[in-house]
Amino acid sequence: MELERQLLRHKDAVYRQMVRTCGNHEDAEDALADALLAAIKASEQLKEPANFQAWLARIGTRACIRSRIRERLLQTISLFDLESRGFEVQDVARNPLTEAEQSALKSCVSGAIDLLPPIYRDVYLQREILGEKAEDVALNLNISIPAVKSRLFRAREMMRESLDTGLGCRQLVDSET
């Protein structure tokens, strides 16, 4: 009964946060539903009932992030599936030279990201690639906002170093030789 009362009391505030985090109402509704279900299943893990709203919001934020990642993977897989079946997927706005340059750049950045230590990679991906707010990343990774900022600063330095020295572009260097 107490859990139900807490859910009813905080779900609107958490929903508003999910709209900001997810970017639209439909995804926010899905994330809130996932968060409510997860909260019910994991209610015994909540150590401090006074922190219920923050706990529920953290669960919802993770649901938003998983949803975004799932959508991006589905788009990638769908395009790959079409291409593997013989359909040529082409962006008419780009010419072949631009396409080759974009592909090379993506390979370099992807390689540089792979070289980041995991604690920096997680923050870098969420802040720079997914565009999450520092507060949301801190909640998601269970670290402080200053720690997010520090790790992001270090990750950016490592990325610049990797890209400047060509370490992130190993696949390009290997394919040219």
Phi and psi restraints in degrees (value plus and minus 20) as a CYANA .aco file:
   2 GLU   PHI     -82.2   -42.2
   2 GLU   PSI     -62.5   -22.5
   3 LEU   PHI     -81.4   -41.4
   3 LEU   PSI     -64.2   -24.2
   4 GLU   PHI     -81.2   -41.2
   4 GLU   PSI     -62.1   -22.1
   5 ARG   PHI     -84.1   -44.1
   5 ARG   PSI     -62.2   -22.2
   6 GLN   PHI     -82.5   -42.5
   6 GLN   PSI     -63.5   -23.5
   7 LEU   PHI     -81.1   -41.1
   7 LEU   PSI     -67.5   -27.5
   8 LEU   PHI     -83.7   -43.7
   8 LEU   PSI     -57.7   -17.7
   9 ARG   PHI     -87.9   -47.9
   9 ARG   PSI     -58.1   -18.1
  10 HIS   PHI    -126.7   -86.7
  10 HIS   PSI     -27.8    12.2
  11 LYS   PHI     -84.8   -44.8
  11 LYS   PSI     -53.5   -13.5
  12 ASP   PHI     -88.0   -48.0
  12 ASP   PSI     -62.8   -22.8
  13 ALA   PHI     -84.9   -44.9
  13 ALA   PSI     -60.9   -20.9
  14 VAL   PHI     -88.0   -48.0
  14 VAL   PSI     -57.9   -17.9
  15 TYR   PHI     -79.6   -39.6
  15 TYR   PSI     -65.1   -25.1
  16 ARG   PHI     -79.8   -39.8
  16 ARG   PSI     -60.0   -20.0
  17 GLN   PHI     -86.3   -46.3
  17 GLN   PSI     -58.2   -18.2
  18 MET   PHI     -85.6   -45.6
  18 MET   PSI     -54.8   -14.8
  19 VAL   PHI     -81.7   -41.7
  19 VAL   PSI     -63.7   -23.7
  20 ARG   PHI     -86.6   -46.6
  20 ARG   PSI     -61.7   -21.7
  21 THR   PHI     -92.1   -52.1
  21 THR   PSI     -66.5   -26.5
  22 CYS   PHI    -100.5   -60.5
  22 CYS   PSI     -47.7    -7.7
  23 GLY   PHI      77.5   117.5
  23 GLY   PSI     -34.3     5.7
  24 ASN   PHI    -175.3  -135.3
  24 ASN   PSI     144.8   184.8
  25 HIS   PHI     -89.4   -49.4
  25 HIS   PSI     -58.0   -18.0
  26 GLU   PHI     -83.7   -43.7
  26 GLU   PSI     -68.8   -28.8
  27 ASP   PHI     -85.7   -45.7
  27 ASP   PSI     -55.1   -15.1
  28 ALA   PHI     -85.0   -45.0
  28 ALA   PSI     -59.8   -19.8
  29 GLU   PHI     -84.0   -44.0
  29 GLU   PSI     -62.8   -22.8
  30 ASP   PHI     -83.3   -43.3
  30 ASP   PSI     -64.2   -24.2
  31 ALA   PHI     -84.5   -44.5
  31 ALA   PSI     -60.0   -20.0
  32 LEU   PHI     -84.8   -44.8
  32 LEU   PSI     -62.3   -22.3
  33 ALA   PHI     -81.4   -41.4
  33 ALA   PSI     -64.7   -24.7
  34 ASP   PHI     -81.5   -41.5
  34 ASP   PSI     -61.9   -21.9
  35 ALA   PHI     -85.6   -45.6
  35 ALA   PSI     -62.0   -22.0
  36 LEU   PHI     -83.8   -43.8
  36 LEU   PSI     -63.8   -23.8
  37 LEU   PHI     -83.2   -43.2
  37 LEU   PSI     -65.4   -25.4
  38 ALA   PHI     -83.5   -43.5
  38 ALA   PSI     -58.1   -18.1
  39 ALA   PHI     -85.4   -45.4
  39 ALA   PSI     -59.2   -19.2
  40 ILE   PHI     -83.9   -43.9
  40 ILE   PSI     -64.5   -24.5
  41 LYS   PHI     -86.4   -46.4
  41 LYS   PSI     -54.2   -14.2
  42 ALA   PHI    -128.3   -88.3
  42 ALA   PSI      -0.5    39.5
  43 SER   PHI     -79.0   -39.0
  43 SER   PSI     -50.2   -10.2
  44 GLU   PHI     -91.5   -51.5
  44 GLU   PSI     -33.6     6.4
  45 GLN   PHI    -102.4   -62.4
  45 GLN   PSI     -36.5     3.5
  46 LEU   PHI     -90.5   -50.5
  46 LEU   PSI      95.5   135.5
  47 LYS   PHI    -104.4   -64.4
  47 LYS   PSI     -53.8   -13.8
  48 GLU   PHI    -145.3  -105.3
  48 GLU   PSI      83.3   123.3
  49 PRO   PHI     -77.7   -37.7
  49 PRO   PSI     -44.5    -4.5
  50 ALA   PHI     -86.2   -46.2
  50 ALA   PSI     -41.5    -1.5
  51 ASN   PHI    -116.4   -76.4
  51 ASN   PSI      -1.3    38.7
  52 PHE   PHI     -77.5   -37.5
  52 PHE   PSI     -66.5   -26.5
  53 GLN   PHI     -82.1   -42.1
  53 GLN   PSI     -65.0   -25.0
  54 ALA   PHI     -84.2   -44.2
  54 ALA   PSI     -59.9   -19.9
  55 TRP   PHI     -83.2   -43.2
  55 TRP   PSI     -66.0   -26.0
  56 LEU   PHI     -85.4   -45.4
  56 LEU   PSI     -59.5   -19.5
  57 ALA   PHI     -84.1   -44.1
  57 ALA   PSI     -59.3   -19.3
  58 ARG   PHI     -83.8   -43.8
  58 ARG   PSI     -61.6   -21.6
  59 ILE   PHI     -82.8   -42.8
  59 ILE   PSI     -63.0   -23.0
  60 GLY   PHI     -85.0   -45.0
  60 GLY   PSI     -59.6   -19.6
  61 THR   PHI     -82.1   -42.1
  61 THR   PSI     -62.4   -22.4
  62 ARG   PHI     -83.5   -43.5
  62 ARG   PSI     -57.0   -17.0
  63 ALA   PHI     -84.2   -44.2
  63 ALA   PSI     -59.6   -19.6
  64 CYS   PHI     -82.5   -42.5
  64 CYS   PSI     -65.8   -25.8
  65 ILE   PHI     -82.9   -42.9
  65 ILE   PSI     -65.1   -25.1
  66 ARG   PHI     -80.7   -40.7
  66 ARG   PSI     -59.2   -19.2
  67 SER   PHI     -83.9   -43.9
  67 SER   PSI     -64.0   -24.0
  68 ARG   PHI     -83.0   -43.0
  68 ARG   PSI     -64.6   -24.6
  69 ILE   PHI     -82.7   -42.7
  69 ILE   PSI     -63.3   -23.3
  70 ARG   PHI     -81.6   -41.6
  70 ARG   PSI     -62.1   -22.1
  71 GLU   PHI     -82.8   -42.8
  71 GLU   PSI     -64.2   -24.2
  72 ARG   PHI     -84.6   -44.6
  72 ARG   PSI     -60.0   -20.0
  73 LEU   PHI     -85.4   -45.4
  73 LEU   PSI     -61.2   -21.2
  74 LEU   PHI     -82.5   -42.5
  74 LEU   PSI     -60.6   -20.6
  75 GLN   PHI     -83.0   -43.0
  75 GLN   PSI     -65.2   -25.2
  76 THR   PHI     -83.7   -43.7
  76 THR   PSI     -65.6   -25.6
  77 ILE   PHI     -85.1   -45.1
  77 ILE   PSI     -59.8   -19.8
  78 SER   PHI     -82.2   -42.2
  78 SER   PSI     -64.9   -24.9
  79 LEU   PHI     -85.1   -45.1
  79 LEU   PSI     -62.1   -22.1
  80 PHE   PHI     -82.5   -42.5
  80 PHE   PSI     -61.5   -21.5
  81 ASP   PHI     -82.0   -42.0
  81 ASP   PSI     -62.9   -22.9
  82 LEU   PHI     -83.3   -43.3
  82 LEU   PSI     -65.2   -25.2
  83 GLU   PHI     -84.9   -44.9
  83 GLU   PSI     -57.3   -17.3
  84 SER   PHI     -89.8   -49.8
  84 SER   PSI     -41.1    -1.1
  85 ARG   PHI    -110.5   -70.5
  85 ARG   PSI     -13.7    26.3
  86 GLY   PHI      78.8   118.8
  86 GLY   PSI     -20.8    19.2
  87 PHE   PHI    -102.4   -62.4
  87 PHE   PSI     117.7   157.7
  88 GLU   PHI    -114.8   -74.8
  88 GLU   PSI      94.2   134.2
  89 VAL   PHI    -117.7   -77.7
  89 VAL   PSI      97.8   137.8
  90 GLN   PHI    -155.5  -115.5
  90 GLN   PSI     118.1   158.1
  91 ASP   PHI    -109.4   -69.4
  91 ASP   PSI      93.2   133.2
  92 VAL   PHI     -91.2   -51.2
  92 VAL   PSI     -36.1     3.9
  93 ALA   PHI     -97.1   -57.1
  93 ALA   PSI     -33.4     6.6
  94 ARG   PHI    -132.4   -92.4
  94 ARG   PSI     128.2   168.2
  95 ASN   PHI    -116.7   -76.7
  95 ASN   PSI     147.0   187.0
  96 PRO   PHI     -78.0   -38.0
  96 PRO   PSI     -57.0   -17.0
  97 LEU   PHI     -85.6   -45.6
  97 LEU   PSI     -65.3   -25.3
  98 THR   PHI     -82.5   -42.5
  98 THR   PSI     -60.2   -20.2
  99 GLU   PHI     -82.0   -42.0
  99 GLU   PSI     -62.8   -22.8
 100 ALA   PHI     -85.7   -45.7
 100 ALA   PSI     -60.8   -20.8
 101 GLU   PHI     -85.1   -45.1
 101 GLU   PSI     -62.3   -22.3
 102 GLN   PHI     -83.5   -43.5
 102 GLN   PSI     -61.6   -21.6
 103 SER   PHI     -83.0   -43.0
 103 SER   PSI     -63.2   -23.2
 104 ALA   PHI     -84.3   -44.3
 104 ALA   PSI     -62.3   -22.3
 105 LEU   PHI     -83.8   -43.8
 105 LEU   PSI     -63.7   -23.7
 106 LYS   PHI     -81.3   -41.3
 106 LYS   PSI     -60.2   -20.2
 107 SER   PHI     -83.6   -43.6
 107 SER   PSI     -62.1   -22.1
 108 CYS   PHI     -84.4   -44.4
 108 CYS   PSI     -67.4   -27.4
 109 VAL   PHI     -84.9   -44.9
 109 VAL   PSI     -63.0   -23.0
 110 SER   PHI     -81.1   -41.1
 110 SER   PSI     -62.7   -22.7
 111 GLY   PHI     -83.5   -43.5
 111 GLY   PSI     -60.2   -20.2
 112 ALA   PHI     -87.4   -47.4
 112 ALA   PSI     -58.3   -18.3
 113 ILE   PHI     -83.5   -43.5
 113 ILE   PSI     -61.8   -21.8
 114 ASP   PHI     -81.2   -41.2
 114 ASP   PSI     -47.9    -7.9
 115 LEU   PHI     -98.9   -58.9
 115 LEU   PSI     -34.4     5.6
 116 LEU   PHI     -88.5   -48.5
 116 LEU   PSI     120.1   160.1
 117 PRO   PHI     -81.3   -41.3
 117 PRO   PSI     128.3   168.3
 118 PRO   PHI     -72.8   -32.8
 118 PRO   PSI     -59.0   -19.0
 119 ILE   PHI     -86.3   -46.3
 119 ILE   PSI     -49.3    -9.3
 120 TYR   PHI    -105.4   -65.4
 120 TYR   PSI     -56.2   -16.2
 121 ARG   PHI     -81.1   -41.1
 121 ARG   PSI     -64.3   -24.3
 122 ASP   PHI     -79.7   -39.7
 122 ASP   PSI     -66.8   -26.8
 123 VAL   PHI     -85.7   -45.7
 123 VAL   PSI     -64.4   -24.4
 124 TYR   PHI     -81.0   -41.0
 124 TYR   PSI     -65.7   -25.7
 125 LEU   PHI     -82.5   -42.5
 125 LEU   PSI     -65.2   -25.2
 126 GLN   PHI     -90.4   -50.4
 126 GLN   PSI     -58.9   -18.9
 127 ARG   PHI    -102.2   -62.2
 127 ARG   PSI     -69.1   -29.1
 128 GLU   PHI    -106.6   -66.6
 128 GLU   PSI     -58.4   -18.4
 129 ILE   PHI    -108.8   -68.8
 129 ILE   PSI     -69.3   -29.3
 130 LEU   PHI    -105.8   -65.8
 130 LEU   PSI     -35.3     4.7
 131 GLY   PHI      52.8    92.8
 131 GLY   PSI       7.0    47.0
 132 GLU   PHI     -92.4   -52.4
 132 GLU   PSI     134.5   174.5
 133 LYS   PHI     -96.2   -56.2
 133 LYS   PSI     133.2   173.2
 134 ALA   PHI     -79.1   -39.1
 134 ALA   PSI     -58.1   -18.1
 135 GLU   PHI     -82.1   -42.1
 135 GLU   PSI     -62.3   -22.3
 136 ASP   PHI     -88.0   -48.0
 136 ASP   PSI     -59.3   -19.3
 137 VAL   PHI     -84.9   -44.9
 137 VAL   PSI     -62.3   -22.3
 138 ALA   PHI     -80.1   -40.1
 138 ALA   PSI     -65.0   -25.0
 139 LEU   PHI     -83.2   -43.2
 139 LEU   PSI     -64.7   -24.7
 140 ASN   PHI     -83.8   -43.8
 140 ASN   PSI     -61.3   -21.3
 141 LEU   PHI    -113.3   -73.3
 141 LEU   PSI     -22.2    17.8
 142 ASN   PHI      39.5    79.5
 142 ASN   PSI      26.3    66.3
 143 ILE   PHI    -151.5  -111.5
 143 ILE   PSI     150.5   190.5
 144 SER   PHI    -100.6   -60.6
 144 SER   PSI     140.6   180.6
 145 ILE   PHI     -82.7   -42.7
 145 ILE   PSI     -62.7   -22.7
 146 PRO   PHI     -78.9   -38.9
 146 PRO   PSI     -54.7   -14.7
 147 ALA   PHI     -86.8   -46.8
 147 ALA   PSI     -58.9   -18.9
 148 VAL   PHI     -80.5   -40.5
 148 VAL   PSI     -67.7   -27.7
 149 LYS   PHI     -83.4   -43.4
 149 LYS   PSI     -61.5   -21.5
 150 SER   PHI     -84.4   -44.4
 150 SER   PSI     -66.3   -26.3
 151 ARG   PHI     -85.6   -45.6
 151 ARG   PSI     -58.0   -18.0
 152 LEU   PHI     -85.5   -45.5
 152 LEU   PSI     -61.7   -21.7
 153 PHE   PHI     -78.9   -38.9
 153 PHE   PSI     -67.3   -27.3
 154 ARG   PHI     -86.0   -46.0
 154 ARG   PSI     -59.2   -19.2
 155 ALA   PHI     -83.5   -43.5
 155 ALA   PSI     -61.5   -21.5
 156 ARG   PHI     -83.2   -43.2
 156 ARG   PSI     -61.4   -21.4
 157 GLU   PHI     -80.8   -40.8
 157 GLU   PSI     -65.1   -25.1
 158 MET   PHI     -84.8   -44.8
 158 MET   PSI     -58.5   -18.5
 159 MET   PHI     -84.0   -44.0
 159 MET   PSI     -66.0   -26.0
 160 ARG   PHI     -79.5   -39.5
 160 ARG   PSI     -64.7   -24.7
 161 GLU   PHI     -80.7   -40.7
 161 GLU   PSI     -66.9   -26.9
 162 SER   PHI     -82.0   -42.0
 162 SER   PSI     -64.0   -24.0
 163 LEU   PHI     -92.8   -52.8
 163 LEU   PSI     -57.4   -17.4
 164 ASP   PHI     -85.8   -45.8
 164 ASP   PSI     -58.0   -18.0
 165 THR   PHI    -109.9   -69.9
 165 THR   PSI     -27.0    13.0
 166 GLY   PHI      64.0   104.0
 166 GLY   PSI     -12.0    28.0
 167 LEU   PHI     -83.9   -43.9
 167 LEU   PSI     -55.9   -15.9
 168 GLY   PHI     -93.4   -53.4
 168 GLY   PSI     -29.5    10.5
 169 CYS   PHI    -126.8   -86.8
 169 CYS   PSI       8.7    48.7
 170 ARG   PHI     -75.5   -35.5
 170 ARG   PSI     -61.8   -21.8
 171 GLN   PHI     -82.8   -42.8
 171 GLN   PSI     -53.1   -13.1
 172 LEU   PHI     -90.7   -50.7
 172 LEU   PSI     -64.8   -24.8
 173 VAL   PHI     -83.4   -43.4
 173 VAL   PSI     -63.7   -23.7
 174 ASP   PHI     -84.3   -44.3
 174 ASP   PSI     -56.7   -16.7
 175 SER   PHI     -96.8   -56.8
 175 SER   PSI     -42.5    -2.5
 176 GLU   PHI    -101.4   -61.4
 176 GLU   PSI     -42.9    -2.9
